[in-house]
Amino acid sequence: MGSFSLLHWTVVLLIVLLLFGAGKLPSVMGDFAKGIKSFKAGLKDDGDDQKHIA
């Protein structure tokens, strides 16, 4: 129950392509990557602040 088959991932990919279109997909993924990088940078900054307090 924890893993998905190739058929499931194919259906998900088709739905995403229908919703966003093939042209918008790279920009959506780029924005997603920027968000992850920002989140990681925020976590790193919080860790540095905790070292200075302790």
ABEGO torsion letter per residue (X at the ends): XABBBAAAAAAAAAAAAAAAEAAAAAAAAAAAAAAAAAAAAAAAAAAAAAAAAX
